[in-house]
Amino acid sequence: MVDMKLNANIFVAKHEGTLRDIYKIGKQLGEGAFGEVRLCTHRLSNEKRAVKVLKKENMNEEEIAVMLNEINVLK
């Protein structure tokens, strides 16, 4: 078992502005029914993260509710 200490630095904080203001958008890592996952690099720390980009216009109300629930769980 890996002993990993949690601290605030490993979590993404809420920011004002656009995704492109904070991250350099990189190559596509995967694709699904509602969007894609992209490799992004944080502009200040240079840390790499996978970012799920969703196309909300392709979703119905139930799918949007599921998406919002997933966001709350991930927070």
ROPA-288066 format. One record per atom (N, C-alpha, C): y, z negated, x negated. Coordinates in steps of 0.02 Angstrom, whole numbers, padded with zeros to 5 digits, always signed. Example, Ala and Ser with C-alpha at 12.3 -4.5 7.8 and 13.67 -1.06 7.14 Angstrom:
BEGIN
-00284-00390-00660
-00225-00390-00615
-00165-00390-00660
-00112-00354-00642
-00053-00357-00684
+00002-00394-00645
REM end
This chain:
BEGIN
-00059+00000-00042
+00000+00000+00000
+00062+00000-00044
+00110+00041-00026
+00173+00046-00064
+00222-00006-00038
+00250-00045-00083
+00300-00094-00065
+00369-00063-00071
+00398-00045-00015
+00463-00011-00015
+00513-00054+00022
+00568-00070-00011
+00621-00109+00021
+00668-00062+00057
+00687-00081+00117
+00734-00041+00155
+00805-00066+00143
+00849-00019+00134
+00920-00037+00130
+00960+00018+00164
+01022+00004+00177
+01065+00049+00215
+01074+00117+00182
+01065+00122+00117
+01077+00185+00081
+01028+00240+00099
+00968+00222+00124
+00919+00274+00139
+00928+00305+00209
+00971+00276+00249
+00982+00301+00317
+01044+00345+00320
+01042+00392+00366
+01100+00436+00376
+01149+00401+00423
+01210+00396+00401
+01262+00363+00441
+01295+00414+00487
+01325+00390+00540
+01361+00434+00586
+01425+00457+00552
+01437+00522+00554
+01497+00551+00522
+01535+00594+00571
+01598+00600+00559
+01639+00648+00596
+01636+00714+00560
+01642+00769+00596
+01641+00834+00564
+01576+00871+00580
+01567+00927+00548
+01509+00969+00561
+01455+00957+00509
+01396+00980+00524
+01340+00976+00478
+01358+01010+00412
+01391+01067+00417
+01409+01106+00357
+01462+01070+00315
+01501+01024+00345
+01549+00985+00306
+01512+00936+00260
+01455+00912+00280
+01419+00859+00245
+01361+00886+00203
+01330+00940+00226
+01271+00967+00192
+01279+01041+00175
+01247+01062+00121
+01238+01133+00106
+01173+01152+00141
+01176+01201+00185
+01117+01222+00223
+01075+01268+00178
+01011+01252+00171
+00967+01291+00128
+00916+01332+00167
+00860+01344+00134
+00809+01388+00162
+00774+01357+00222
+00747+01400+00264
+00709+01379+00322
+00641+01355+00300
+00622+01295+00323
+00557+01266+00307
+00505+01276+00361
+00529+01282+00423
+00483+01291+00479
+00521+01314+00541
+00482+01333+00592
+00513+01359+00653
+00470+01337+00713
+00504+01322+00768
+00469+01303+00830
+00500+01336+00890
+00480+01314+00948
+00503+01346+01010
+00578+01337+01022
+00606+01281+00998
+00676+01266+01014
+00722+01270+00954
+00697+01286+00896
+00741+01289+00838
+00702+01294+00773
+00732+01266+00721
+00702+01272+00654
+00717+01210+00613
+00680+01203+00558
+00693+01149+00510
+00717+01182+00446
+00773+01156+00420
+00802+01184+00359
+00807+01131+00305
+00801+01152+00243
+00813+01109+00186
+00888+01106+00175
+00916+01045+00175
+00988+01037+00166
+01000+00989+00108
+01056+01000+00073
+01075+00958+00017
+01141+00923+00034
+01140+00856+00028
+01200+00817+00041
+01253+00834-00012
+01312+00851+00010
+01363+00875-00036
+01386+00822-00087
+01388+00759-00068
+01411+00707-00114
+01357+00679-00158
+01298+00664-00129
+01245+00632-00168
+01196+00681-00199
+01196+00743-00175
+01150+00795-00197
+01077+00781-00175
+01067+00734-00128
+01001+00719-00102
+00980+00774-00054
+00916+00791-00056
+00889+00843-00012
+00858+00810+00050
+00869+00841+00108
+00841+00816+00170
+00819+00875+00213
+00769+00862+00254
+00749+00911+00304
+00790+00898+00367
+00820+00950+00395
+00862+00944+00454
+00835+00989+00509
+00824+00959+00567
+00800+00997+00625
+00861+01025+00661
+00864+01090+00669
+00919+01124+00703
+00891+01150+00769
+00919+01125+00825
+00893+01143+00891
+00940+01189+00928
+00911+01236+00965
+00950+01282+01007
+00949+01254+01078
+01000+01215+01094
+01001+01180+01159
+01006+01228+01218
+01035+01287+01206
+01043+01334+01262
+00975+01359+01288
+00922+01352+01248
+00854+01373+01269
+00816+01317+01303
+00847+01259+01314
+00812+01201+01342
+00832+01188+01414
+00784+01164+01453
+00800+01142+01521
+00817+01067+01519
+00834+01037+01577
+00856+00968+01579
+00803+00920+01552
+00740+00931+01570
+00686+00886+01547
+00678+00890+01471
+00682+00949+01444
+00675+00958+01371
+00734+00926+01334
+00793+00929+01364
+00852+00896+01334
+00842+00821+01334
+00815+00794+01389
+00802+00722+01393
+00752+00700+01339
+00700+00740+01328
+00651+00725+01275
+00684+00727+01207
+00727+00776+01196
+00763+00782+01132
+00807+00720+01121
+00845+00699+01172
+00888+00641+01165
+00848+00577+01152
+00789+00572+01183
+00745+00515+01171
+00722+00515+01098
+00704+00573+01071
+00683+00578+01002
+00739+00558+00955
+00800+00578+00970
+00858+00558+00929
+00866+00483+00929
+00860+00451+00988
+00866+00379+00991
+00811+00343+00952
+00750+00369+00954
+00695+00339+00916
+00708+00345+00842
+00732+00403+00820
+00744+00414+00749
+00803+00373+00722
+00850+00356+00766
+00907+00314+00744
+00881+00247+00722
REM end
